[in-house]
Amino acid sequence: MSKAAENLLELDKHDFRILQAVEVGMRTAQYVSVESIIELSKLSPDKIANRLDKLHFRDLIFRWKGQFTGYQLTHHGYDVLAFRALSERDTIVAIGREVGKGKESDVFLAYTPTKVEVVAKIHRVGRPSFQRSKKLRSYIGDRGHINWLYKSRLSAEREYEGLKIASEIKLKVPIPIDINRHIIIMEFFEGTELVNMINLKDPLKIFNGIISEIRKLVVQGGIVHGDLSEYNIIITPKEDFLLIDFPQYENIISQNSQELLLRDIYNISKYFKRKFRIQSDPQAIYDVIMEEYEEKSAKKKSS
């Protein structure tokens, strides 16, 4: 069970009001003063002090002492707020074991009120990767003050949008169910990252299928995955596949999207050539996809 699940059982409504006050205060300040927490939470000072100590002890907030004493949410505190919201609207009622960990996300099993197993993906766009993410990710845009909570939330929202578009055209992706803050709930899936597969029964079939999904995403969905490689393709136990990790998707008409499309195709072609000796021409594949997309766009305009 995650730390968030444990804390959900131990906190009361006043604790959550304090966590929410810190969250709101962090929109404009790196550290939120006690005075601001009192004002935002609408709680009296005598109800604040001990609770701040408790939340700090539980690693849900971090205490900073400088010119004043200030607080900010930790990852665990932000998790608690998101999981509580998802629980209150009956999207999930329980959190299970961790099933995956990436550079900027953690993945847990979770359960619906009817005991259906689902996946909870927690986005964690942390400080060490911020300079790189600010340069590469359009969802951050030209924002001056932006903290890690907001970055993680934007990343989750972007991925949720991408998964919605992909699932609407019946692409092979996990179907998104709900989102709150930096956590996406999606349908359960199991399998192994393509990069960790030693053998495939029919690698050519998998390669052709992936290229077909890339084409479908562009021609029918009008978007590009933008970060496709052997690390975010899941091979299922029945040796089918799923495309995952959509926070860097781009609209096909946006700047650099065609460059990203060619890179996605190149990454897949290069990997299958190296690992399974499958020959392909990334540029030719790209040309066919773009030609089909442009033909479809021209028909739309003329109709």
Buried (B, 14 or more C-beta within 10 A) or exposed (E): EBBBBEBBEEBEEEBBBBBBBBBBBBEEBEBBBBEBBBEBBEBEEEBBEEBBEBBBEBEBBBBEEEEEEBBBBBBBBBBBBBBBBBBEEEBBEBBBEBBBEBEBBBBBBBBBEEEEEBBBBBBBBEEEBBEEBBEEBBBBEEEEEBBBBBBBBBBBBBBBBBBBBBBEBEBBBBBBBBBBBBBBBBBBBEBEBBEEBEEBEEBEEBBBBBBEBBBBBBBBBBBBBBBBBBBBBBBEEEBEBBBBBBBBBBEBEBEEBBEBBBBBBBBBBBBBBEBBEBEBEBEEBBEEBBEBBEEBBEEEEEE
